[in-house]
Amino acid sequence: MNKLYLALSSILLVVAIYLMIIDSYLSSLAFFSLGILYVIVGWQEKANQQKNALFYFIVGLFIITVTYLGDFISGNIYLSTLEMYESN
């Protein structure tokens, strides 16, 4: 993996974990960006190293899927809670 990608993914991982610790809603965006970066790395490495490319691609897709579904589910829970408070 290119040193730029390694540095950027390390920084994004540290920022995402820090945002998750301080309970910020932006942590999911940081994890989503990390997943996109891993997918890009996997796509660019497919010509050089097939095994590493597949690993980064699968991990990136997993991170993207988990963060997207997590935000979707939590958004529906917040919406249901808001409707419940408004009805009272």
Contact map, one row per residue, 1 for C-alpha under 8 A:
1110110000000000000000000000000000000000100010000000000000000000000000000000000000000000
1111110000000000000000000000000000000000000000000000000000000000000000000000000000000000
1111111000000000000000000000000000000000000000000000000000000000000000000000000000000000
0111111100000000000000000000000000000000000000000000000000000000000000000000000000000000
1111111110000000000000000000000000001000100000000000000000000000000000000000000000000000
1111111111000000000000000000000000000000000000000000000000000000000000000000000000000000
0011111111100000000000000000000000000000000000000000000000000000000000000000000000000000
0001111111110000000000000000000000000000000000000000000000000000000000000000000000000000
0000111111111000000000000000000001001100000000000000000000000000000000000000000000000000
0000011111111100000000000000000000000000000000000000000000000000000000000000000000000000
0000001111111110000000000000000000000000000000000000000000000000000000000000000000000000
0000000111111111000000000000011011000000000000000000000000000000000000000000000000000000
0000000011111111100000000000011001000000000000000000000000000000000000000000000000000000
0000000001111111110000000000000000000000000000000000000000000000000000000000000000000000
0000000000111111111000000010010000000000000000000000000000000000000000000000000000000000
0000000000011111111100000011011000000000000000000000000000000000000000000000000000000000
0000000000001111111110000010000000000000000000000000000000000000000000000000000000000000
0000000000000111111111000010000000000000000000000000000000000000000000000000000000000000
0000000000000011111111111110000000000000000000000000000000000000000000000000000000000000
0000000000000001111111111011000000000000000000000000000000000000000000000000000000000000
0000000000000000111111110000000000000000000000000000000000000000000000000000000000000000
0000000000000000011111110000000000000000000000000000000000000000000000000000000000000000
0000000000000000001111111010000000000000000000000000000000000000000000000000000000000000
0000000000000000001111111110000000000000000000000000000000000000000000000000000000000000
0000000000000000001100111111100000000000000000000000000000000000000000000000000000000000
0000000000000000001000011111110000000000000000000000000000000000000000000000000000000000
0000000000000011111100111111111000000000000000000000000000000000000000000000000000000000
0000000000000001000100001111111100000000000000000000000000000000001000100000000000000000
0000000000000000000000001111111110000000000000000000000000000000001000000000000000000000
0000000000011011000000000111111111000000000000000000000000000000000000000000000000000000
0000000000011001000000000011111111100000000000000000000000000011001000000000000000000000
0000000000000000000000000001111111110000000000000000000000000011001100000000000000000000
0000000000010000000000000000111111111000000000000000000000000000000000000000000000000000
0000000010011000000000000000011111111100000000000000000000010010000000000000000000000000
0000000000000000000000000000001111111110000000000000000000111111000000000000000000000000
0000000000000000000000000000000111111111000000000000000000011001000000000000000000000000
0000100010000000000000000000000011111111100000000000000000010000000000000000000000000000
0000000010000000000000000000000001111111110000000000000110110000000000000000000000000000
0000000000000000000000000000000000111111111000000000000111111000000000000000000000000000
0000000000000000000000000000000000011111111100000000000010000000000000000000000000000000
1000100000000000000000000000000000001111111110000000100110000000000000000000000000000000
0000000000000000000000000000000000000111111111000001111110000000000000000000000000000000
0000000000000000000000000000000000000011111111000000100010000000000000000000000000000000
0000000000000000000000000000000000000001111111100000100000000000000000000000000000000000
1000000000000000000000000000000000000000111111111101100000000000000000000000000000000000
0000000000000000000000000000000000000000011111111101110000000000000000000000000000000000
0000000000000000000000000000000000000000000111111100000000000000000000000000000000000000
0000000000000000000000000000000000000000000011111100000000000000000000000000000000000000
0000000000000000000000000000000000000000000011111111100000000000000000000000000000000000
0000000000000000000000000000000000000000000011111111110000000000000000000000000000000000
0000000000000000000000000000000000000000000000001111111000000000000000000000000000000000
0000000000000000000000000000000000000000010011001111111100000000000000000000000000000000
0000000000000000000000000000000000000000111111001111111110000000000000000000000000000000
0000000000000000000000000000000000000000010001000111111111000000000000000000000000000000
0000000000000000000000000000000000000000010000000011111111100000000000000000000000000000
0000000000000000000000000000000000000110110000000001111111110000000000000000000000000000
0000000000000000000000000000000000000111111000000000111111111000000000000000000000000000
0000000000000000000000000000000000000010000000000000011111111100000000000000000000000000
0000000000000000000000000000000000100110000000000000001111111110000000000000000000000000
0000000000000000000000000000000001111110000000000000000111111111000000000000000000000000
0000000000000000000000000000000000110010000000000000000011111111100000000000000000000000
0000000000000000000000000000000000100000000000000000000001111111110000000000000000000000
0000000000000000000000000000001101100000000000000000000000111111111000000000000000000000
0000000000000000000000000000001100110000000000000000000000011111111100000000000000000000
0000000000000000000000000000000000000000000000000000000000001111111110000000000000000000
0000000000000000000000000000000000000000000000000000000000000111111111000000000000000000
0000000000000000000000000001101100000000000000000000000000000011111111100000000000000000
0000000000000000000000000000000100000000000000000000000000000001111111110000000000000000
0000000000000000000000000000000000000000000000000000000000000000111111111000000000000000
0000000000000000000000000000000000000000000000000000000000000000011111111100000000000000
0000000000000000000000000001000000000000000000000000000000000000001111111110000000000000
0000000000000000000000000000000000000000000000000000000000000000000111111111000000000000
0000000000000000000000000000000000000000000000000000000000000000000011111111100000000000
0000000000000000000000000000000000000000000000000000000000000000000001111111110000000000
0000000000000000000000000000000000000000000000000000000000000000000000111111111000000000
0000000000000000000000000000000000000000000000000000000000000000000000011111111100000000
0000000000000000000000000000000000000000000000000000000000000000000000001111111110000000
0000000000000000000000000000000000000000000000000000000000000000000000000111111111000000
0000000000000000000000000000000000000000000000000000000000000000000000000011111111100000
0000000000000000000000000000000000000000000000000000000000000000000000000001111111110000
0000000000000000000000000000000000000000000000000000000000000000000000000000111111111000
0000000000000000000000000000000000000000000000000000000000000000000000000000011111111100
0000000000000000000000000000000000000000000000000000000000000000000000000000001111111110
0000000000000000000000000000000000000000000000000000000000000000000000000000000111111111
0000000000000000000000000000000000000000000000000000000000000000000000000000000011111111
0000000000000000000000000000000000000000000000000000000000000000000000000000000001111111
0000000000000000000000000000000000000000000000000000000000000000000000000000000000111111
0000000000000000000000000000000000000000000000000000000000000000000000000000000000011111
